[in-house]
Amino acid sequence: MDNKAYWDKRFQDEGYVWGDSPSQTAAYALEIFRQHKVKRILAPGAGYGRNTKLFSAAGFEVVGIEISEVACQMAKEFDPQTKFYNGSVLDMSFDKNRYDAIYCFNVFHLFSEDERRLFLKDCAEKLRDNGLMFLTAFSNQDPSFGRGKELGKNTFESRPGRPAHYFTEETLRDYFKDFETLETGIVKDPENHGEGPHTHILCYILAREHSKATDQIAGF
């Protein structure tokens, strides 16, 4: 099953999989974006908009890109203020805009090694100079680490049809050598779907494109 078919089926079968509350990482990113006077936000892998809605309701201009056509249709009702493109985040050439910030939640760990590097290259091109990027991915401290078929180092098919790679702060930071890393950390992010209430342990990174700034931002 390809990525589009997997996600179309999942959203078709499970609907609003993660409920209507945003991740706490989105709330944290929101405060950072406010501090830095961000106006335009790109959200690759936006799903049906549970995180983008937080940004659009706060007055930001938000664009989401989502591979699942089913999720994009759901987003029209869930977050009508955000503009959604139905397409792959591994080829964002159809969107010619540049953004003050990118918020990417739990998409990066779904990619292969080559795809991760291609994605970040494309994200850098989407950001204006000194634009911010806030990204989360599964940590190797997550309870699902090691579950399912092992497909490579720190990569497991913990859910059938959905391989996932697991990061440490150091390995995540290594992908951002073309950015200025401002902050990394580990956060416990509660969710309630499928198996009931549970908590994911995520790595996050805040980075800046072409920045020479030295300001510090407090962590979680």
VMD Tcl script that draws the C-alpha trace (Angstrom):
set ca {
  {0.00 0.00 0.00}
  {1.46 3.38 -0.98}
  {1.45 6.39 1.37}
  {-1.59 8.05 -0.15}
  {-3.64 4.84 -0.07}
  {-2.57 4.15 3.53}
  {-3.58 7.58 4.81}
  {-6.78 7.78 2.77}
  {-7.86 4.44 4.21}
  {-6.89 5.41 7.74}
  {-8.81 8.67 7.69}
  {-11.73 6.97 5.94}
  {-11.87 4.23 8.58}
  {-10.96 6.21 11.71}
  {-12.20 9.72 10.94}
  {-10.83 12.36 13.30}
  {-8.13 9.98 14.48}
  {-6.44 12.30 16.98}
  {-9.55 14.20 18.10}
  {-9.98 17.94 17.87}
  {-7.37 19.14 20.37}
  {-3.98 20.27 19.05}
  {-0.68 18.82 20.17}
  {0.91 20.71 23.05}
  {3.88 21.21 20.73}
  {1.64 23.34 18.50}
  {0.76 25.54 21.48}
  {4.46 25.91 22.27}
  {5.28 26.73 18.64}
  {2.43 29.26 18.61}
  {4.04 31.26 21.41}
  {7.42 31.17 19.66}
  {5.88 32.32 16.40}
  {4.15 35.17 18.20}
  {7.41 36.25 19.81}
  {9.07 36.38 16.40}
  {6.16 38.20 14.72}
  {5.47 35.39 12.29}
  {2.58 36.01 9.90}
  {2.57 33.13 7.40}
  {2.90 29.47 8.43}
  {3.30 26.35 6.30}
  {2.22 23.02 7.81}
  {3.45 20.00 5.79}
  {1.53 16.81 6.56}
  {-1.32 18.76 8.12}
  {-3.87 15.94 8.32}
  {-7.40 17.22 8.86}
  {-6.14 20.37 10.58}
  {-6.16 19.72 14.32}
  {-2.89 21.67 14.68}
  {-3.36 24.22 11.89}
  {-6.66 25.29 13.43}
  {-4.79 26.56 16.49}
  {-2.67 28.81 14.29}
  {-5.44 30.01 11.99}
  {-7.74 30.80 14.94}
  {-4.92 32.91 16.40}
  {-4.88 35.07 13.28}
  {-1.99 33.57 11.32}
  {-2.20 32.97 7.58}
  {-1.80 29.19 7.34}
  {-1.29 26.80 4.45}
  {-1.43 23.03 4.94}
  {-0.17 20.33 2.62}
  {-1.63 16.85 3.02}
  {-1.26 13.70 0.90}
  {-4.66 12.28 1.89}
  {-7.56 13.57 -0.17}
  {-9.93 12.28 2.52}
  {-8.16 14.36 5.20}
  {-8.24 17.46 2.98}
  {-12.01 17.10 2.62}
  {-12.34 16.73 6.39}
  {-10.18 19.83 6.88}
  {-12.58 21.99 4.86}
  {-15.06 21.65 7.72}
  {-12.66 21.33 10.64}
  {-10.36 24.26 9.77}
  {-11.93 26.31 6.96}
  {-9.62 29.27 7.62}
  {-6.55 27.32 6.50}
  {-5.84 26.76 2.81}
  {-5.13 23.08 2.15}
  {-3.29 21.60 -0.80}
  {-3.76 17.90 -1.56}
  {-0.26 16.72 -2.46}
  {2.97 15.15 -1.29}
  {5.28 17.11 1.00}
  {8.16 15.50 -0.87}
  {7.30 17.65 -3.89}
  {6.01 21.05 -2.81}
  {6.93 22.75 -6.10}
  {3.26 23.42 -6.82}
  {3.24 26.01 -4.02}
  {5.35 29.01 -5.02}
  {4.96 30.91 -1.74}
  {7.57 31.53 0.96}
  {6.79 31.49 4.66}
  {7.86 33.04 7.94}
  {7.66 29.67 9.69}
  {7.06 25.96 9.17}
  {5.38 23.73 11.72}
  {5.75 20.02 10.95}
  {4.23 17.54 13.37}
  {5.18 13.84 13.32}
  {5.80 13.52 9.60}
  {9.59 13.41 9.47}
  {9.87 9.95 11.02}
  {7.72 8.49 8.22}
  {10.38 9.19 5.58}
  {13.37 7.23 4.36}
  {16.87 8.66 4.79}
  {16.90 10.19 1.31}
  {13.37 11.53 1.72}
  {14.27 13.23 5.01}
  {17.11 15.15 3.38}
  {15.02 16.04 0.32}
  {12.20 17.26 2.55}
  {14.45 19.56 4.58}
  {16.00 20.96 1.41}
  {12.53 21.79 0.13}
  {11.54 23.31 3.48}
  {14.61 25.57 3.42}
  {13.51 26.83 0.03}
  {10.03 27.53 1.38}
  {11.32 29.70 4.22}
  {12.22 33.34 3.89}
  {15.67 34.30 5.19}
  {15.77 33.79 8.95}
  {12.47 31.89 8.81}
  {11.74 29.44 11.64}
  {11.11 25.72 11.49}
  {9.56 23.74 14.34}
  {9.52 19.98 13.76}
  {8.62 16.95 15.85}
  {9.36 13.24 15.33}
  {9.23 10.00 17.30}
  {11.93 9.65 19.95}
  {13.72 6.39 20.59}
  {12.25 6.74 24.10}
  {8.73 6.31 22.70}
  {6.92 3.17 23.95}
  {6.49 1.96 20.36}
  {10.25 1.85 19.75}
  {11.31 -1.67 18.82}
  {7.79 -2.89 18.08}
  {7.01 -4.59 14.79}
  {9.29 -5.62 11.97}
  {12.74 -4.01 12.03}
  {13.35 -2.41 8.62}
  {16.70 -0.77 9.39}
  {18.60 0.87 12.21}
  {16.04 2.49 14.55}
  {13.30 1.95 11.96}
  {10.33 -0.31 12.71}
  {6.94 -1.06 11.23}
  {5.19 -0.58 14.56}
  {1.88 -0.18 12.75}
  {1.21 -2.33 9.64}
  {1.90 -0.31 6.48}
  {3.50 2.58 8.38}
  {7.27 2.33 8.92}
  {8.64 4.82 11.45}
  {12.15 5.97 12.27}
  {13.06 6.89 15.85}
  {15.42 9.76 16.72}
  {17.58 11.01 19.54}
  {18.06 14.76 19.92}
  {21.54 14.33 18.46}
  {20.45 12.37 15.39}
  {17.62 14.81 14.71}
  {19.97 17.77 15.02}
  {22.34 16.17 12.48}
  {19.75 16.64 9.75}
  {19.63 20.38 10.37}
  {23.24 21.25 9.58}
  {22.09 23.73 6.93}
  {19.98 25.53 9.55}
  {20.89 27.26 12.78}
  {19.55 25.08 15.58}
  {18.05 27.21 18.34}
  {16.67 24.47 20.55}
  {16.05 20.74 20.80}
  {14.27 18.72 23.42}
  {12.12 15.75 24.41}
  {8.42 16.18 25.15}
  {5.69 13.82 26.33}
  {2.65 14.38 24.12}
  {-0.65 12.74 25.20}
  {-3.04 11.34 22.61}
  {-6.27 9.36 22.64}
  {-6.95 7.23 19.60}
  {-7.29 3.59 18.66}
  {-5.77 2.00 21.75}
  {-7.19 4.63 24.09}
  {-5.31 7.34 26.04}
  {-1.55 7.06 25.74}
  {1.52 9.27 25.57}
  {4.05 9.58 22.77}
  {7.56 10.69 23.55}
  {8.74 13.05 20.84}
  {11.94 14.80 19.85}
  {11.46 18.37 18.73}
  {13.74 20.90 17.10}
  {13.46 24.63 16.58}
  {15.77 25.89 13.85}
  {16.28 29.01 11.80}
  {17.11 29.32 8.14}
  {20.25 31.43 7.46}
  {20.13 33.01 10.92}
  {22.92 34.77 12.75}
  {20.79 35.63 15.73}
  {21.87 34.58 19.22}
  {18.63 34.93 21.17}
  {17.64 32.09 23.48}
  {14.20 30.57 23.84}
  {13.09 28.71 26.95}
  {12.15 25.06 26.53}
  {9.23 22.99 27.79}
}
mol new
graphics top color blue
foreach p $ca { graphics top sphere $p radius 0.5 }
foreach p [lrange $ca 0 end-1] q [lrange $ca 1 end] { graphics top cylinder $p $q radius 0.2 }
display resetview
